[in-house]
Amino acid sequence: MPVKGVNDFEEFKNYGRMINAPCVIIDNFEADNKKCDEAYGGSMRKLAEQKANSFCYLVHWIDTGDVWGPFLYRGENATQEFVRRIDQELVKINEVLVIKHERIETKEDKKRFADAISCWICKGKFDIDTDEIERLEVKITYLKEKLKSFKKVTAEYNGIQTTIEKATKAIASEKAKANKVWITAISQIQDWKTPIPVIFHNFRGYDSHLVCESVGRSANAQHIRVIAETFERYKSMKVGQLKYIDSMQFMNSSLASLTKNLGDNHPITSQYFKKLGYTEEQLALVYRKGVNPYDYIDSHDRFKETELPPIHEFHSTLKGKISQDDYQHAQKVWKEFRCQNLGEYHDLYLKTDVLSLADVWTEFRKMSMEYYELDPSHYVSAPSLSWDGMLKMTGVRIELFTDMAMHDFTEKAKRGGISKTCKRYFKANNPKMGEAYDPSKPTSWISYVDATNLYGHSMSQYLPIGNYKWEASRGYLLENLAMQKKLLDMALRIKPDAKRGCYLNINSHFPLKTHDYLSDLPPAVENVAVEKDWLCPYNAKLVEQLDGGRFSATEKLVPHLGPRKNYVIHYQELQYYVKLGMVVDEVSEILFFDQTNWLEPYISFNTEKRNEAKKVGNTFLSDFFKLMNVSVYGKTMENVRKYQDVKIMKNNNERDEKAFLKKIRKPSFKYARQLGNTLIGAHMGKASVTLNKPIIVGASVLGLSKLHMYEFWYGYVKEKYGDKSQLGYMDTDSFIYHVETEDVYKDMDERPDLFNLNGDQTVGKFKDETPDKSTKSKHKGVSKKGMNEMATDTYMPSLEGSLLNDPIDKSSLTEQEAMRTEADPMTLVYRDCLFGKEVFYAKNVGIRSKDHVLSLVESEKKALCPIDTKRWILSDGISSLPYDHFRIKVYKNMVKDGIPHEEAEKRAIRAKLPEKYQNENSEKEKIYTIVNIKESIIALERDVTKIHQNLKTIAREIYYLYNAMAPEDFEKMLRSDIDKMYNSISHIHSGKEIQSSDN
């Protein structure tokens, strides 16, 4: 845990990252695709092996804009040649960094220096008391305190630099701090120490394996460090000065998409080709991502071919066919750039890829520097960049837990997004359906709505910031029921914008009378392992038929109506769930904290800038601000326990072999494996971790996001439409639901506070996901890839090719299934899965690595399945109930009494609650049923003396009666009185008490 007073606050500290990296190296590999067909483990097949055949790179100097390259190599041993050339390039870079420039300082710079009152990096003010300085015998002057800094490469004046505001009572220690930060900052621009970013697009998933093939031959191979996700998957790798990073970890889109979003802004590409004398028309061709026949290049001999391959040879196992437009573009590029053979076309493609990535990264870096004053070249991923950007912009200081118990307590509140199917099929009926509309039936609609930037909305609310305190101990609360009730009352009255908020650990239940109302979306979702004995007959039968009875209980997030035990919940969630009918039985722990809306300025800034960018059509800038909002959340939920510790060492090196032997003797050693011919890797367990992430912030964002969805469903949909609404499917931030109303879009127009209907991006508002498909008429829900997915007269292109190899007989459609014979193919697949109870498997092809050797591997995975274990599915396979619904208990009791399954299910669904359950906890002030009962018991115990005396009196009376009556008469009387007493105070909840309306 962090140490109180030492490292217990999260705040912006990385001032050195405000200084530009002097240069970046932009790279890309291309590989041969050597076809094969062999087993790859399990049911997987290896279709091809990937071996690097070429690479290209350039060096871009940030401050001057100079570009070295692009340099291209195509030939044998490409990875070895890459490592050798990058080592040489590093030497040249350091030769530039080591040059001592005469500093350039203009008159304007001198004036800025003299007038400066604050640091250009940290914005700290110069506040120096000269009398105090003299007293401390620190011989410094006002000007000397201002540290000058200059751009290393150009020697231009940068600004005045110091650190935190100088406190007059601690000038000496503050100066030491200034020097320390200054040293950290200038380390970014020192020769032989400066980290030089080496950037690939998809380094983590692809290029890292090619680099690792030969990186052991590098002159800096004795200094390899990786940030690992798995034994072979690295987010970043440091080899001496070289810091390999993945641009895809910042911009998670294809290079084609990123290049397109740049529009005509391609300065580096333009500069290179203009120097070669190409026209604007030719430049327009290279501004677009090129087209490459990846699978066709299976050897170096292909590069000798003098014609562009036919269109069918451009088919990629990974990406599929190319369009006619793409092929025409390739033909035009071949012609306009006068390619003599496929090798020249390939070289042009590779160069333009590297130049385009340089343009993309330069634009991304410029935006980051302009809006956040941070160079992304110093970071590993978007979450770390956005987190620092947020800390710097807001100036917030977030207190971290120093108490392990508080951390463990808060971890219980971490629950992901909800994904579930409720009603697995329904059909709309409205005038926009044309001839399919039946005016004799109620008008109904299917809506698919999505919350705009749901997490951004939650991050704009009041969130924990520090001053964490337990309110009484767990033991004290469990013994003091009055205090439980007092604290619960207090928590239920806290306002959303109060200065103090809290988390509570509760036991609770849902009265039977709330079950039908909460059936679609039970509050307080819980991670539970669904056991086999939970399964409904429908699912149990499918498990036997489709999986041979094999079933493993896996933990998943399940909305159910059972009791909650030791459930940690945010106070705002608790308030709303109690309003919906949840009854709190016990409060065992409560953690208070200070809260403000400290994240709101950052979220609002990005949202506003994104809307401005969208209005002017700047897609690249719009995506940038969206990324900066979305990414910041990830750092609040980072689980440091899952960090991987992978050590990479050079093989056949005495020094590294000694280090390796030292590591395998450690108790934390897990396993080791040779990685190619030059490296050996050791997977180490984490001996210790520092739990230094503000997880209480992340837990609150998750909780408040769920609250927002519940408020929409119950506060709008159920309140407006009541029983005329049905939930079909819910994902983290979206709903698919069916409502009976004259015009659902008119209803939305009446609530501009809830819906985004004009295209704006107001966070938290709901938008219609299918505005151009208002004729949507059907909804089908089946389990896809282990998750509940929906189709609404749409299909999933990613599955189309692999699932539809065999033609589907459309004549099998029935009236009952309500499917049109002209339905699209994927609709029929969903139909056969849901109604035909079929399982569909999809072939998936992807790049995999084994010991850093890349292969194209085909695997087969379950894509669609009718089994859904998150709910109790009724025998029609469409309707469902949440687990622990009282109707399930009624059904089980009826089956136990010998009533046939189908009859029992029908009667259970029609069952009515007896009056005594309807009136259960009807008074608002009696939401603490169990608490009140326990308080009554405690009140009796306090009067123990009186009770004791009464017992003595009763005992004497019993003695006299016993002596006065015959033993058998006394026993009979006593038994009768005890039975009456028992019947009057016992109240057993049983499904048998709830009778079907037929009886």
Secondary structure, 3 states (H helix, E strand, C coil): CCCCCCCCEECCCCHHHHCCCCEEEEEEEEEEEEEEEEECCCCCEEEEEEEEEEEEEEEEECCCCCEEEEEEEECCCHHHHHHHHHHHHHHHHHHHHCCCCCCECCHHHHHHHHHCCECCCCCCECCCCHHHHHHCCCCCCHHHHCEEEECCCCCEEEEEECCCCCCHHHHHHHHHHHHHHHHHHHHHHCCCCCCEEEEECCHHHHHHHHHHHHHHHCCCCCCEEEEECCCCCEEEEEECCEEEEEHHHCCCCCHHHHHHHCCCCCHHHHHHHHHCCCCHHHHHHHCCCCCCCCCCCCCHHHHHCCCCCCHHHHCECCCECCCHHHHHHHHHHHHHCCCCCHHHHHHHHHHHHHHHHHHHHHHHHHHHHHHHCCCHHHCCCHHHHHHHHHHHHHCCCEECCCCHHHHHHHHCCCCCCCCEECCCEEECECHHHHHHCCCCCCCEEEEEEEECCHHHHHHCCCEEEEEEEECCCHHHHHHCHHHHHHHHHHHHHCCCCCCEEEEEEEEEECCHHHCCCCCCCCCCCEEEECCHHHCCHHHHHHHHHHHCCCCCCCEEEECCCCCEEEEEEEHHHHHHHHHHCCEEEEEEEEEEEEEECCCHHHHHHHHHHHHHHHHCCCHHHHHHHHHHHHHHHHHHCCCHHHCEEEEEEECCCHHHHHHHHHHHCCCCEEEEEEECCCEEEEEECCCCCCCCCCHHHHHHHHHHHHHHHHHHHHHHHHHHHHHHEEEEEEECCEEEEEEECCCHHHHHHCCCCCECCCCCCCCCCEEECCCCCCCCCEEEEEEECCEEEEECCCCCHHHHHHHCCCCCCHHHCCCCCCCCCCCCHHHHHHHHHHCCCCCEEEEEEEEEEECCEEEEEEEEEEEEECCCCCCEECCCCCCEECCCCHHHHHHHHHHHCCCCHHHHHHHHHHCCCCHHHHCCCCCHHHCCHHHHHHHHHHHHHHCHHHHHHHHHHHHHHHHHHHHHCCHHHHHHHHHHHHHHHHHHHCCCCCHHHCCCCCC
